[in-house]
Amino acid sequence: MQLTIAKRLKLPINAIKVAIDSGEAYAQLAIDAELVKEHNVTVSPTLIFNEGRQRLNGNVGYRVIEANIRELLHNPAGE
């Protein structure tokens, strides 16, 4: 099923198969699962910034996301 969707989206099927067959894809899923626990993620989507000190949960508008990212990128360290 996933490969059918990947084909429709014109994704690199061979690279996807290699990642699955090598275990890399499953390893990345395991890392994601650990991060979910570490950061107490209980809703989707959740965006976590600033080493976990800032989070946006649920249905957040793109302007709010953009404003948060701009602040993180353009403010001096320690501010």
PDB file of N, CA, C and O in Angstrom:
ATOM      1  N   MET A   1       0.817  -1.197   0.000  1.00  0.00           N
ATOM      2  CA  MET A   1       0.000   0.000   0.000  1.00  0.00           C
ATOM      3  C   MET A   1       0.863   1.264   0.000  1.00  0.00           C
ATOM      4  O   MET A   1       0.614   2.188  -0.775  1.00  0.00           O
ATOM      5  N   GLN A   2       1.887   1.303   0.878  1.00  0.00           N
ATOM      6  CA  GLN A   2       2.741   2.483   0.944  1.00  0.00           C
ATOM      7  C   GLN A   2       3.492   2.687  -0.366  1.00  0.00           C
ATOM      8  O   GLN A   2       3.637   3.819  -0.827  1.00  0.00           O
ATOM      9  N   LEU A   3       3.968   1.604  -0.968  1.00  0.00           N
ATOM     10  CA  LEU A   3       4.691   1.739  -2.231  1.00  0.00           C
ATOM     11  C   LEU A   3       3.778   2.195  -3.359  1.00  0.00           C
ATOM     12  O   LEU A   3       4.215   2.909  -4.262  1.00  0.00           O
ATOM     13  N   THR A   4       2.523   1.791  -3.317  1.00  0.00           N
ATOM     14  CA  THR A   4       1.553   2.263  -4.310  1.00  0.00           C
ATOM     15  C   THR A   4       1.383   3.770  -4.207  1.00  0.00           C
ATOM     16  O   THR A   4       1.360   4.478  -5.214  1.00  0.00           O
ATOM     17  N   ILE A   5       1.265   4.248  -2.979  1.00  0.00           N
ATOM     18  CA  ILE A   5       1.146   5.698  -2.749  1.00  0.00           C
ATOM     19  C   ILE A   5       2.435   6.404  -3.186  1.00  0.00           C
ATOM     20  O   ILE A   5       2.392   7.455  -3.825  1.00  0.00           O
ATOM     21  N   ALA A   6       3.568   5.818  -2.836  1.00  0.00           N
ATOM     22  CA  ALA A   6       4.855   6.403  -3.218  1.00  0.00           C
ATOM     23  C   ALA A   6       4.985   6.500  -4.737  1.00  0.00           C
ATOM     24  O   ALA A   6       5.488   7.498  -5.253  1.00  0.00           O
ATOM     25  N   LYS A   7       4.537   5.476  -5.450  1.00  0.00           N
ATOM     26  CA  LYS A   7       4.584   5.511  -6.917  1.00  0.00           C
ATOM     27  C   LYS A   7       3.719   6.632  -7.458  1.00  0.00           C
ATOM     28  O   LYS A   7       4.129   7.358  -8.364  1.00  0.00           O
ATOM     29  N   ARG A   8       2.508   6.776  -6.897  1.00  0.00           N
ATOM     30  CA  ARG A   8       1.611   7.853  -7.344  1.00  0.00           C
ATOM     31  C   ARG A   8       2.225   9.222  -7.111  1.00  0.00           C
ATOM     32  O   ARG A   8       2.002  10.151  -7.888  1.00  0.00           O
ATOM     33  N   LEU A   9       3.004   9.346  -6.032  1.00  0.00           N
ATOM     34  CA  LEU A   9       3.644  10.623  -5.696  1.00  0.00           C
ATOM     35  C   LEU A   9       4.988  10.790  -6.395  1.00  0.00           C
ATOM     36  O   LEU A   9       5.680  11.790  -6.204  1.00  0.00           O
ATOM     37  N   LYS A  10       5.349   9.801  -7.206  1.00  0.00           N
ATOM     38  CA  LYS A  10       6.611   9.820  -7.957  1.00  0.00           C
ATOM     39  C   LYS A  10       7.824   9.944  -7.037  1.00  0.00           C
ATOM     40  O   LYS A  10       8.763  10.687  -7.321  1.00  0.00           O
ATOM     41  N   LEU A  11       7.786   9.204  -5.932  1.00  0.00           N
ATOM     42  CA  LEU A  11       8.905   9.170  -4.992  1.00  0.00           C
ATOM     43  C   LEU A  11       9.902   8.101  -5.443  1.00  0.00           C
ATOM     44  O   LEU A  11       9.542   7.215  -6.217  1.00  0.00           O
ATOM     45  N   PRO A  12      11.139   8.172  -4.973  1.00  0.00           N
ATOM     46  CA  PRO A  12      12.165   7.212  -5.405  1.00  0.00           C
ATOM     47  C   PRO A  12      11.943   5.824  -4.776  1.00  0.00           C
ATOM     48  O   PRO A  12      12.420   5.556  -3.673  1.00  0.00           O
ATOM     49  N   ILE A  13      11.236   4.970  -5.468  1.00  0.00           N
ATOM     50  CA  ILE A  13      10.828   3.654  -4.963  1.00  0.00           C
ATOM     51  C   ILE A  13      12.037   2.810  -4.552  1.00  0.00           C
ATOM     52  O   ILE A  13      12.021   2.186  -3.491  1.00  0.00           O
ATOM     53  N   ASN A  14      13.083   2.786  -5.379  1.00  0.00           N
ATOM     54  CA  ASN A  14      14.247   1.955  -5.046  1.00  0.00           C
ATOM     55  C   ASN A  14      14.903   2.420  -3.753  1.00  0.00           C
ATOM     56  O   ASN A  14      15.291   1.594  -2.928  1.00  0.00           O
ATOM     57  N   ALA A  15      15.031   3.720  -3.567  1.00  0.00           N
ATOM     58  CA  ALA A  15      15.624   4.241  -2.331  1.00  0.00           C
ATOM     59  C   ALA A  15      14.751   3.905  -1.124  1.00  0.00           C
ATOM     60  O   ALA A  15      15.263   3.617  -0.043  1.00  0.00           O
ATOM     61  N   ILE A  16      13.454   3.943  -1.309  1.00  0.00           N
ATOM     62  CA  ILE A  16      12.529   3.590  -0.225  1.00  0.00           C
ATOM     63  C   ILE A  16      12.684   2.120   0.139  1.00  0.00           C
ATOM     64  O   ILE A  16      12.735   1.767   1.318  1.00  0.00           O
ATOM     65  N   LYS A  17      12.759   1.258  -0.886  1.00  0.00           N
ATOM     66  CA  LYS A  17      12.932  -0.175  -0.630  1.00  0.00           C
ATOM     67  C   LYS A  17      14.246  -0.448   0.094  1.00  0.00           C
ATOM     68  O   LYS A  17      14.291  -1.272   1.007  1.00  0.00           O
ATOM     69  N   VAL A  18      15.309   0.234  -0.305  1.00  0.00           N
ATOM     70  CA  VAL A  18      16.612   0.050   0.347  1.00  0.00           C
ATOM     71  C   VAL A  18      16.526   0.442   1.819  1.00  0.00           C
ATOM     72  O   VAL A  18      17.036  -0.268   2.686  1.00  0.00           O
ATOM     73  N   ALA A  19      15.874   1.579   2.101  1.00  0.00           N
ATOM     74  CA  ALA A  19      15.740   2.040   3.485  1.00  0.00           C
ATOM     75  C   ALA A  19      14.931   1.054   4.323  1.00  0.00           C
ATOM     76  O   ALA A  19      15.252   0.821   5.488  1.00  0.00           O
ATOM     77  N   ILE A  20      13.895   0.480   3.742  1.00  0.00           N
ATOM     78  CA  ILE A  20      13.079  -0.503   4.464  1.00  0.00           C
ATOM     79  C   ILE A  20      13.864  -1.795   4.656  1.00  0.00           C
ATOM     80  O   ILE A  20      13.930  -2.330   5.762  1.00  0.00           O
ATOM     81  N   ASP A  21      14.460  -2.295   3.572  1.00  0.00           N
ATOM     82  CA  ASP A  21      15.179  -3.576   3.640  1.00  0.00           C
ATOM     83  C   ASP A  21      16.396  -3.528   4.566  1.00  0.00           C
ATOM     84  O   ASP A  21      16.734  -4.530   5.197  1.00  0.00           O
ATOM     85  N   SER A  22      17.046  -2.385   4.650  1.00  0.00           N
ATOM     86  CA  SER A  22      18.234  -2.270   5.503  1.00  0.00           C
ATOM     87  C   SER A  22      17.877  -2.081   6.975  1.00  0.00           C
ATOM     88  O   SER A  22      18.730  -2.234   7.849  1.00  0.00           O
ATOM     89  N   GLY A  23      16.620  -1.749   7.247  1.00  0.00           N
ATOM     90  CA  GLY A  23      16.203  -1.482   8.619  1.00  0.00           C
ATOM     91  C   GLY A  23      16.288  -0.014   8.997  1.00  0.00           C
ATOM     92  O   GLY A  23      15.837   0.379  10.072  1.00  0.00           O
ATOM     93  N   GLU A  24      16.868   0.804   8.114  1.00  0.00           N
ATOM     94  CA  GLU A  24      17.026   2.232   8.394  1.00  0.00           C
ATOM     95  C   GLU A  24      15.668   2.909   8.652  1.00  0.00           C
ATOM     96  O   GLU A  24      15.544   3.721   9.569  1.00  0.00           O
ATOM     97  N   ALA A  25      14.669   2.577   7.856  1.00  0.00           N
ATOM     98  CA  ALA A  25      13.350   3.193   8.020  1.00  0.00           C
ATOM     99  C   ALA A  25      12.760   2.858   9.385  1.00  0.00           C
ATOM    100  O   ALA A  25      12.183   3.721  10.046  1.00  0.00           O
ATOM    101  N   TYR A  26      12.906   1.598   9.805  1.00  0.00           N
ATOM    102  CA  TYR A  26      12.367   1.187  11.103  1.00  0.00           C
ATOM    103  C   TYR A  26      13.149   1.827  12.250  1.00  0.00           C
ATOM    104  O   TYR A  26      12.580   2.160  13.290  1.00  0.00           O
ATOM    105  N   ALA A  27      14.441   1.993  12.055  1.00  0.00           N
ATOM    106  CA  ALA A  27      15.267   2.644  13.076  1.00  0.00           C
ATOM    107  C   ALA A  27      14.832   4.093  13.256  1.00  0.00           C
ATOM    108  O   ALA A  27      14.766   4.588  14.381  1.00  0.00           O
ATOM    109  N   GLN A  28      14.534   4.773  12.154  1.00  0.00           N
ATOM    110  CA  GLN A  28      14.071   6.161  12.249  1.00  0.00           C
ATOM    111  C   GLN A  28      12.709   6.246  12.941  1.00  0.00           C
ATOM    112  O   GLN A  28      12.459   7.175  13.709  1.00  0.00           O
ATOM    113  N   LEU A  29      11.839   5.286  12.673  1.00  0.00           N
ATOM    114  CA  LEU A  29      10.547   5.252  13.369  1.00  0.00           C
ATOM    115  C   LEU A  29      10.739   5.061  14.869  1.00  0.00           C
ATOM    116  O   LEU A  29      10.038   5.678  15.671  1.00  0.00           O
ATOM    117  N   ALA A  30      11.681   4.216  15.244  1.00  0.00           N
ATOM    118  CA  ALA A  30      11.957   3.986  16.665  1.00  0.00           C
ATOM    119  C   ALA A  30      12.487   5.253  17.321  1.00  0.00           C
ATOM    120  O   ALA A  30      12.119   5.571  18.451  1.00  0.00           O
ATOM    121  N   ILE A  31      13.354   5.980  16.612  1.00  0.00           N
ATOM    122  CA  ILE A  31      13.863   7.255  17.132  1.00  0.00           C
ATOM    123  C   ILE A  31      12.718   8.241  17.322  1.00  0.00           C
ATOM    124  O   ILE A  31      12.651   8.924  18.344  1.00  0.00           O
ATOM    125  N   ASP A  32      11.822   8.319  16.353  1.00  0.00           N
ATOM    126  CA  ASP A  32      10.656   9.204  16.477  1.00  0.00           C
ATOM    127  C   ASP A  32       9.802   8.824  17.678  1.00  0.00           C
ATOM    128  O   ASP A  32       9.337   9.698  18.410  1.00  0.00           O
ATOM    129  N   ALA A  33       9.592   7.525  17.888  1.00  0.00           N
ATOM    130  CA  ALA A  33       8.787   7.074  19.028  1.00  0.00           C
ATOM    131  C   ALA A  33       9.430   7.486  20.347  1.00  0.00           C
ATOM    132  O   ALA A  33       8.730   7.872  21.283  1.00  0.00           O
ATOM    133  N   GLU A  34      10.745   7.409  20.429  1.00  0.00           N
ATOM    134  CA  GLU A  34      11.449   7.837  21.645  1.00  0.00           C
ATOM    135  C   GLU A  34      11.308   9.341  21.852  1.00  0.00           C
ATOM    136  O   GLU A  34      11.128   9.795  22.982  1.00  0.00           O
ATOM    137  N   LEU A  35      11.389  10.112  20.781  1.00  0.00           N
ATOM    138  CA  LEU A  35      11.232  11.565  20.893  1.00  0.00           C
ATOM    139  C   LEU A  35       9.822  11.948  21.346  1.00  0.00           C
ATOM    140  O   LEU A  35       9.646  12.909  22.095  1.00  0.00           O
ATOM    141  N   VAL A  36       8.823  11.194  20.891  1.00  0.00           N
ATOM    142  CA  VAL A  36       7.441  11.424  21.332  1.00  0.00           C
ATOM    143  C   VAL A  36       7.355  11.292  22.846  1.00  0.00           C
ATOM    144  O   VAL A  36       6.749  12.128  23.516  1.00  0.00           O
ATOM    145  N   LYS A  37       7.965  10.238  23.381  1.00  0.00           N
ATOM    146  CA  LYS A  37       7.960  10.039  24.836  1.00  0.00           C
ATOM    147  C   LYS A  37       8.754  11.134  25.547  1.00  0.00           C
ATOM    148  O   LYS A  37       8.300  11.697  26.542  1.00  0.00           O
ATOM    149  N   GLU A  38       9.929  11.423  25.031  1.00  0.00           N
ATOM    150  CA  GLU A  38      10.819  12.400  25.660  1.00  0.00           C
ATOM    151  C   GLU A  38      10.173  13.783  25.755  1.00  0.00           C
ATOM    152  O   GLU A  38      10.340  14.485  26.752  1.00  0.00           O
ATOM    153  N   HIS A  39       9.431  14.171  24.706  1.00  0.00           N
ATOM    154  CA  HIS A  39       8.840  15.507  24.667  1.00  0.00           C
ATOM    155  C   HIS A  39       7.362  15.529  25.047  1.00  0.00           C
ATOM    156  O   HIS A  39       6.700  16.556  24.902  1.00  0.00           O
ATOM    157  N   ASN A  40       6.846  14.407  25.531  1.00  0.00           N
ATOM    158  CA  ASN A  40       5.449  14.343  25.968  1.00  0.00           C
ATOM    159  C   ASN A  40       4.466  14.808  24.891  1.00  0.00           C
ATOM    160  O   ASN A  40       3.563  15.596  25.174  1.00  0.00           O
ATOM    161  N   VAL A  41       4.635  14.336  23.692  1.00  0.00           N
ATOM    162  CA  VAL A  41       3.740  14.720  22.596  1.00  0.00           C
ATOM    163  C   VAL A  41       2.456  13.919  22.739  1.00  0.00           C
ATOM    164  O   VAL A  41       2.467  12.688  22.724  1.00  0.00           O
ATOM    165  N   THR A  42       1.339  14.645  22.879  1.00  0.00           N
ATOM    166  CA  THR A  42       0.046  13.975  23.073  1.00  0.00           C
ATOM    167  C   THR A  42      -0.963  14.298  21.983  1.00  0.00           C
ATOM    168  O   THR A  42      -2.012  13.658  21.909  1.00  0.00           O
ATOM    169  N   VAL A  43      -0.666  15.281  21.131  1.00  0.00           N
ATOM    170  CA  VAL A  43      -1.577  15.638  20.043  1.00  0.00           C
ATOM    171  C   VAL A  43      -0.784  15.760  18.751  1.00  0.00           C
ATOM    172  O   VAL A  43       0.435  15.933  18.762  1.00  0.00           O
ATOM    173  N   SER A  44      -1.499  15.668  17.643  1.00  0.00           N
ATOM    174  CA  SER A  44      -0.883  15.807  16.339  1.00  0.00           C
ATOM    175  C   SER A  44      -1.654  16.859  15.549  1.00  0.00           C
ATOM    176  O   SER A  44      -2.885  16.843  15.555  1.00  0.00           O
ATOM    177  N   PRO A  45      -0.981  17.748  14.888  1.00  0.00           N
ATOM    178  CA  PRO A  45       0.471  17.889  14.849  1.00  0.00           C
ATOM    179  C   PRO A  45       1.005  18.629  16.077  1.00  0.00           C
ATOM    180  O   PRO A  45       0.293  19.408  16.712  1.00  0.00           O
ATOM    181  N   THR A  46       2.257  18.371  16.390  1.00  0.00           N
ATOM    182  CA  THR A  46       2.983  19.109  17.416  1.00  0.00           C
ATOM    183  C   THR A  46       4.323  19.522  16.827  1.00  0.00           C
ATOM    184  O   THR A  46       5.075  18.683  16.331  1.00  0.00           O
ATOM    185  N   LEU A  47       4.617  20.803  16.882  1.00  0.00           N
ATOM    186  CA  LEU A  47       5.911  21.318  16.437  1.00  0.00           C
ATOM    187  C   LEU A  47       6.688  21.728  17.673  1.00  0.00           C
ATOM    188  O   LEU A  47       6.187  22.492  18.497  1.00  0.00           O
ATOM    189  N   ILE A  48       7.902  21.229  17.809  1.00  0.00           N
ATOM    190  CA  ILE A  48       8.719  21.519  18.981  1.00  0.00           C
ATOM    191  C   ILE A  48       9.961  22.269  18.528  1.00  0.00           C
ATOM    192  O   ILE A  48      10.681  21.825  17.634  1.00  0.00           O
ATOM    193  N   PHE A  49      10.201  23.412  19.158  1.00  0.00           N
ATOM    194  CA  PHE A  49      11.334  24.261  18.821  1.00  0.00           C
ATOM    195  C   PHE A  49      12.198  24.485  20.051  1.00  0.00           C
ATOM    196  O   PHE A  49      11.817  24.168  21.178  1.00  0.00           O
ATOM    197  N   ASN A  50      13.381  25.044  19.794  1.00  0.00           N
ATOM    198  CA  ASN A  50      14.204  25.584  20.870  1.00  0.00           C
ATOM    199  C   ASN A  50      14.519  24.539  21.935  1.00  0.00           C
ATOM    200  O   ASN A  50      14.322  24.763  23.130  1.00  0.00           O
ATOM    201  N   GLU A  51      15.016  23.384  21.468  1.00  0.00           N
ATOM    202  CA  GLU A  51      15.384  22.274  22.351  1.00  0.00           C
ATOM    203  C   GLU A  51      14.242  21.872  23.295  1.00  0.00           C
ATOM    204  O   GLU A  51      14.484  21.509  24.446  1.00  0.00           O
ATOM    205  N   GLY A  52      13.018  21.936  22.812  1.00  0.00           N
ATOM    206  CA  GLY A  52      11.877  21.494  23.600  1.00  0.00           C
ATOM    207  C   GLY A  52      11.254  22.551  24.485  1.00  0.00           C
ATOM    208  O   GLY A  52      10.273  22.279  25.177  1.00  0.00           O
ATOM    209  N   ARG A  53      11.810  23.756  24.475  1.00  0.00           N
ATOM    210  CA  ARG A  53      11.268  24.795  25.349  1.00  0.00           C
ATOM    211  C   ARG A  53      10.043  25.495  24.756  1.00  0.00           C
ATOM    212  O   ARG A  53       9.342  26.224  25.458  1.00  0.00           O
ATOM    213  N   GLN A  54       9.795  25.279  23.507  1.00  0.00           N
ATOM    214  CA  GLN A  54       8.669  25.935  22.847  1.00  0.00           C
ATOM    215  C   GLN A  54       7.930  24.904  22.008  1.00  0.00           C
ATOM    216  O   GLN A  54       8.555  24.114  21.299  1.00  0.00           O
ATOM    217  N   ARG A  55       6.596  24.905  22.085  1.00  0.00           N
ATOM    218  CA  ARG A  55       5.823  23.959  21.290  1.00  0.00           C
ATOM    219  C   ARG A  55       4.533  24.592  20.798  1.00  0.00           C
ATOM    220  O   ARG A  55       3.936  25.444  21.454  1.00  0.00           O
ATOM    221  N   LEU A  56       4.129  24.145  19.622  1.00  0.00           N
ATOM    222  CA  LEU A  56       2.847  24.521  19.044  1.00  0.00           C
ATOM    223  C   LEU A  56       2.073  23.228  18.835  1.00  0.00           C
ATOM    224  O   LEU A  56       2.559  22.302  18.186  1.00  0.00           O
ATOM    225  N   ASN A  57       0.869  23.170  19.387  1.00  0.00           N
ATOM    226  CA  ASN A  57       0.057  21.952  19.324  1.00  0.00           C
ATOM    227  C   ASN A  57      -1.207  22.177  18.521  1.00  0.00           C
ATOM    228  O   ASN A  57      -1.806  23.252  18.559  1.00  0.00           O
ATOM    229  N   GLY A  58      -1.596  21.155  17.800  1.00  0.00           N
ATOM    230  CA  GLY A  58      -2.898  21.152  17.140  1.00  0.00           C
ATOM    231  C   GLY A  58      -2.954  21.993  15.886  1.00  0.00           C
ATOM    232  O   GLY A  58      -1.957  22.159  15.183  1.00  0.00           O
ATOM    233  N   ASN A  59      -4.134  22.522  15.616  1.00  0.00           N
ATOM    234  CA  ASN A  59      -4.411  23.249  14.389  1.00  0.00           C
ATOM    235  C   ASN A  59      -3.895  24.679  14.500  1.00  0.00           C
ATOM    236  O   ASN A  59      -4.638  25.585  14.880  1.00  0.00           O
ATOM    237  N   VAL A  60      -2.623  24.879  14.168  1.00  0.00           N
ATOM    238  CA  VAL A  60      -1.987  26.183  14.278  1.00  0.00           C
ATOM    239  C   VAL A  60      -1.814  26.749  12.875  1.00  0.00           C
ATOM    240  O   VAL A  60      -1.376  26.049  11.962  1.00  0.00           O
ATOM    241  N   GLY A  61      -2.159  28.016  12.712  1.00  0.00           N
ATOM    242  CA  GLY A  61      -2.037  28.659  11.408  1.00  0.00           C
ATOM    243  C   GLY A  61      -0.588  28.831  10.976  1.00  0.00           C
ATOM    244  O   GLY A  61       0.320  28.932  11.801  1.00  0.00           O
ATOM    245  N   TYR A  62      -0.397  28.860   9.659  1.00  0.00           N
ATOM    246  CA  TYR A  62       0.969  28.960   9.148  1.00  0.00           C
ATOM    247  C   TYR A  62       1.631  30.265   9.529  1.00  0.00           C
ATOM    248  O   TYR A  62       2.856  30.311   9.634  1.00  0.00           O
ATOM    249  N   ARG A  63       0.863  31.342   9.744  1.00  0.00           N
ATOM    250  CA  ARG A  63       1.461  32.623  10.144  1.00  0.00           C
ATOM    251  C   ARG A  63       2.044  32.538  11.555  1.00  0.00           C
ATOM    252  O   ARG A  63       3.073  33.150  11.843  1.00  0.00           O
ATOM    253  N   VAL A  64       1.395  31.790  12.418  1.00  0.00           N
ATOM    254  CA  VAL A  64       1.908  31.596  13.778  1.00  0.00           C
ATOM    255  C   VAL A  64       3.194  30.782  13.723  1.00  0.00           C
ATOM    256  O   VAL A  64       4.165  31.100  14.410  1.00  0.00           O
ATOM    257  N   ILE A  65       3.199  29.736  12.908  1.00  0.00           N
ATOM    258  CA  ILE A  65       4.399  28.918  12.751  1.00  0.00           C
ATOM    259  C   ILE A  65       5.528  29.771  12.185  1.00  0.00           C
ATOM    260  O   ILE A  65       6.653  29.732  12.684  1.00  0.00           O
ATOM    261  N   GLU A  66       5.226  30.538  11.149  1.00  0.00           N
ATOM    262  CA  GLU A  66       6.246  31.394  10.526  1.00  0.00           C
ATOM    263  C   GLU A  66       6.809  32.407  11.521  1.00  0.00           C
ATOM    264  O   GLU A  66       8.021  32.617  11.567  1.00  0.00           O
ATOM    265  N   ALA A  67       5.951  33.030  12.309  1.00  0.00           N
ATOM    266  CA  ALA A  67       6.404  34.022  13.287  1.00  0.00           C
ATOM    267  C   ALA A  67       7.338  33.387  14.315  1.00  0.00           C
ATOM    268  O   ALA A  67       8.345  33.987  14.692  1.00  0.00           O
ATOM    269  N   ASN A  68       7.015  32.196  14.762  1.00  0.00           N
ATOM    270  CA  ASN A  68       7.864  31.505  15.732  1.00  0.00           C
ATOM    271  C   ASN A  68       9.219  31.155  15.131  1.00  0.00           C
ATOM    272  O   ASN A  68      10.249  31.326  15.783  1.00  0.00           O
ATOM    273  N   ILE A  69       9.226  30.677  13.916  1.00  0.00           N
ATOM    274  CA  ILE A  69      10.488  30.323  13.264  1.00  0.00           C
ATOM    275  C   ILE A  69      11.333  31.566  13.006  1.00  0.00           C
ATOM    276  O   ILE A  69      12.547  31.554  13.211  1.00  0.00           O
ATOM    277  N   ARG A  70      10.681  32.645  12.552  1.00  0.00           N
ATOM    278  CA  ARG A  70      11.427  33.900  12.324  1.00  0.00           C
ATOM    279  C   ARG A  70      12.087  34.383  13.611  1.00  0.00           C
ATOM    280  O   ARG A  70      13.244  34.803  13.597  1.00  0.00           O
ATOM    281  N   GLU A  71      11.376  34.327  14.691  1.00  0.00           N
ATOM    282  CA  GLU A  71      11.934  34.763  15.987  1.00  0.00           C
ATOM    283  C   GLU A  71      13.141  33.922  16.370  1.00  0.00           C
ATOM    284  O   GLU A  71      14.143  34.448  16.853  1.00  0.00           O
ATOM    285  N   LEU A  72      13.043  32.617  16.154  1.00  0.00           N
ATOM    286  CA  LEU A  72      14.159  31.748  16.502  1.00  0.00           C
ATOM    287  C   LEU A  72      15.374  31.992  15.611  1.00  0.00           C
ATOM    288  O   LEU A  72      16.512  31.907  16.073  1.00  0.00           O
ATOM    289  N   LEU A  73      15.137  32.291  14.346  1.00  0.00           N
ATOM    290  CA  LEU A  73      16.241  32.482  13.402  1.00  0.00           C
ATOM    291  C   LEU A  73      16.890  33.866  13.495  1.00  0.00           C
ATOM    292  O   LEU A  73      18.086  34.002  13.240  1.00  0.00           O
ATOM    293  N   HIS A  74      16.123  34.882  13.852  1.00  0.00           N
ATOM    294  CA  HIS A  74      16.612  36.240  13.733  1.00  0.00           C
ATOM    295  C   HIS A  74      16.918  36.934  15.056  1.00  0.00           C
ATOM    296  O   HIS A  74      17.356  38.085  15.049  1.00  0.00           O
ATOM    297  N   ASN A  75      16.707  36.284  16.163  1.00  0.00           N
ATOM    298  CA  ASN A  75      17.013  36.913  17.454  1.00  0.00           C
ATOM    299  C   ASN A  75      18.381  36.496  17.935  1.00  0.00           C
ATOM    300  O   ASN A  75      18.777  35.343  17.763  1.00  0.00           O
ATOM    301  N   PRO A  76      19.105  37.415  18.532  1.00  0.00           N
ATOM    302  CA  PRO A  76      20.427  37.081  19.049  1.00  0.00           C
ATOM    303  C   PRO A  76      20.341  36.021  20.161  1.00  0.00           C
ATOM    304  O   PRO A  76      19.344  35.919  20.876  1.00  0.00           O
ATOM    305  N   ALA A  77      21.410  35.246  20.276  1.00  0.00           N
ATOM    306  CA  ALA A  77      21.462  34.220  21.330  1.00  0.00           C
ATOM    307  C   ALA A  77      21.350  34.854  22.696  1.00  0.00           C
ATOM    308  O   ALA A  77      21.889  35.936  22.926  1.00  0.00           O
ATOM    309  N   GLY A  78      20.661  34.198  23.601  1.00  0.00           N
ATOM    310  CA  GLY A  78      20.521  34.675  24.965  1.00  0.00           C
ATOM    311  C   GLY A  78      19.419  35.697  25.167  1.00  0.00           C
ATOM    312  O   GLY A  78      19.189  36.141  26.292  1.00  0.00           O
ATOM    313  N   GLU A  79      18.732  36.078  24.101  1.00  0.00           N
ATOM    314  CA  GLU A  79      17.651  37.062  24.237  1.00  0.00           C
ATOM    315  C   GLU A  79      16.376  36.391  24.692  1.00  0.00           C
ATOM    316  O   GLU A  79      15.355  37.058  24.863  1.00  0.00           O
TER     317      GLU A  79
END
